[in-house]
């Protein structure tokens, strides 16, 4: 007999509290299984491994995982240029077994097409159930999802995971922002899922267009995904105050799955679902594995149970660091601060290593500034030049000089760089409904 | 609509017995397909049962061998 603790606290009290050495043993078993599957069924992986002189039999111990070549997003794109359209050499099952289509946003180039079988799709939903349960979603919740229900995976699996958990789920698809707010109010929804950008935009619209306060709508918890923000302390604070609700982060990706979640302890980081995924952190320059806490690294990730288009040692380009254990009792490791950014966004400006997310923390931490901002890096002669566009909230419209002084001071402290600050009229900078594009590097 | 307070509720479960039941369900579902004569109303619904069984395998069966 096995003694379970916290059956009403964890979606899966067996896996989420498994001792570390057993998690590792389970991960190695599952890693070997998916590598064998990819090698046998996928021309993409077979070709990648053959070129590297690797075969699944080389996996004798956990550390051998590093012998497996990493996969780049470009590898998917090249493989998908072949037949059968549109998945080509990356497909591991007969085309007739594919039941779900989604695609990446194309932010970094040609979108990657994502096929899933019904089993894969069920696995997506199961992964989301881990997330939602850890964030306190239960069968008594009425969850509003203000999402466009389109080719992007976004909250699709969140929707079906809610159904699986017997939450009542309200699809806020084609409604505009004001209609969505009114529907939330009418139905007394108590939970919400959206990007941080849209969570703030909803609150702003509520205040400015409907003359209502989002904090009075009765929303108790908000799941954020799609972009960093819910783990940027100043942004989380803004959202929680605007809605009088708890805000939790989650990171997933179309070609990977729903692989991490912040729990109700709000430990300043996210758990990796280590029963379903292997996350490796590697040094940004040397590619050496990182096991210690507080050291930034690039995330290499494997989804153990995704079959139609496996994701094995995928170079996500995301940057994070391991954190300390969480008080919630889960043994799944924490990524401190969640995903800090992407390696292709972390850049050198005037010789200084720079991450745009640090600017967000400053802007959102100054109450006289609105939620929106835009950051542009350009060249002036040979020198890098930073322009930060911000808005003053209407009630602080006469405080431009004071705010500018404070902004410059905090930015200098936080990033060690100087900025040209531009104030724009309130509500004039672009508003985004899904993923915001506030950082532009034009060099 | 308030979220139920969580506690550290403890229970004893027979995970090996659960795994055996999961395998029994899988076998019975597969048998249904064998005897369906190709009826889509059976086969498609059994596929869904088998998918749920797979989630039970991921959640329970996969880990049983590592537990004391």
HADDOCK unambig.tbl for C-alpha pairs under 7 A between the chains (distance, minus, plus):
assign (segid A and resid 1 and name CA) (segid B and resid 12 and name CA) 6.09 0.50 0.50
assign (segid A and resid 1 and name CA) (segid B and resid 13 and name CA) 5.49 0.50 0.50
assign (segid A and resid 1 and name CA) (segid B and resid 14 and name CA) 4.72 0.50 0.50
assign (segid A and resid 1 and name CA) (segid B and resid 15 and name CA) 6.97 0.50 0.50
assign (segid A and resid 2 and name CA) (segid B and resid 12 and name CA) 5.48 0.50 0.50
assign (segid A and resid 2 and name CA) (segid B and resid 13 and name CA) 5.21 0.50 0.50
assign (segid A and resid 2 and name CA) (segid B and resid 14 and name CA) 6.08 0.50 0.50
assign (segid A and resid 2 and name CA) (segid B and resid 15 and name CA) 6.67 0.50 0.50
assign (segid A and resid 3 and name CA) (segid B and resid 10 and name CA) 6.85 0.50 0.50
assign (segid A and resid 3 and name CA) (segid B and resid 11 and name CA) 5.80 0.50 0.50
assign (segid A and resid 3 and name CA) (segid B and resid 12 and name CA) 4.50 0.50 0.50
assign (segid A and resid 3 and name CA) (segid B and resid 13 and name CA) 6.40 0.50 0.50
assign (segid A and resid 4 and name CA) (segid B and resid 10 and name CA) 5.44 0.50 0.50
assign (segid A and resid 4 and name CA) (segid B and resid 11 and name CA) 5.30 0.50 0.50
assign (segid A and resid 4 and name CA) (segid B and resid 12 and name CA) 6.05 0.50 0.50
assign (segid A and resid 5 and name CA) (segid B and resid 8 and name CA) 5.69 0.50 0.50
assign (segid A and resid 5 and name CA) (segid B and resid 9 and name CA) 5.75 0.50 0.50
assign (segid A and resid 5 and name CA) (segid B and resid 10 and name CA) 4.47 0.50 0.50
assign (segid A and resid 5 and name CA) (segid B and resid 11 and name CA) 6.77 0.50 0.50
assign (segid A and resid 6 and name CA) (segid B and resid 7 and name CA) 6.36 0.50 0.50
assign (segid A and resid 6 and name CA) (segid B and resid 8 and name CA) 4.17 0.50 0.50
assign (segid A and resid 6 and name CA) (segid B and resid 9 and name CA) 4.83 0.50 0.50
assign (segid A and resid 6 and name CA) (segid B and resid 10 and name CA) 6.15 0.50 0.50
assign (segid A and resid 7 and name CA) (segid B and resid 9 and name CA) 5.96 0.50 0.50
assign (segid A and resid 7 and name CA) (segid B and resid 10 and name CA) 6.88 0.50 0.50
assign (segid A and resid 8 and name CA) (segid B and resid 6 and name CA) 6.14 0.50 0.50
assign (segid A and resid 8 and name CA) (segid B and resid 7 and name CA) 6.79 0.50 0.50
assign (segid A and resid 8 and name CA) (segid B and resid 9 and name CA) 6.69 0.50 0.50
assign (segid A and resid 9 and name CA) (segid B and resid 6 and name CA) 5.50 0.50 0.50
assign (segid A and resid 9 and name CA) (segid B and resid 7 and name CA) 6.69 0.50 0.50
assign (segid A and resid 22 and name CA) (segid B and resid 66 and name CA) 6.28 0.50 0.50
assign (segid A and resid 26 and name CA) (segid B and resid 63 and name CA) 6.41 0.50 0.50
assign (segid A and resid 119 and name CA) (segid B and resid 51 and name CA) 5.16 0.50 0.50
assign (segid A and resid 122 and name CA) (segid B and resid 51 and name CA) 6.97 0.50 0.50
assign (segid A and resid 123 and name CA) (segid B and resid 55 and name CA) 6.83 0.50 0.50
assign (segid A and resid 136 and name CA) (segid B and resid 3 and name CA) 6.41 0.50 0.50
assign (segid A and resid 138 and name CA) (segid B and resid 3 and name CA) 6.63 0.50 0.50
assign (segid A and resid 140 and name CA) (segid B and resid 1 and name CA) 5.54 0.50 0.50
assign (segid A and resid 141 and name CA) (segid B and resid 1 and name CA) 5.78 0.50 0.50
assign (segid A and resid 190 and name CA) (segid B and resid 1 and name CA) 6.89 0.50 0.50
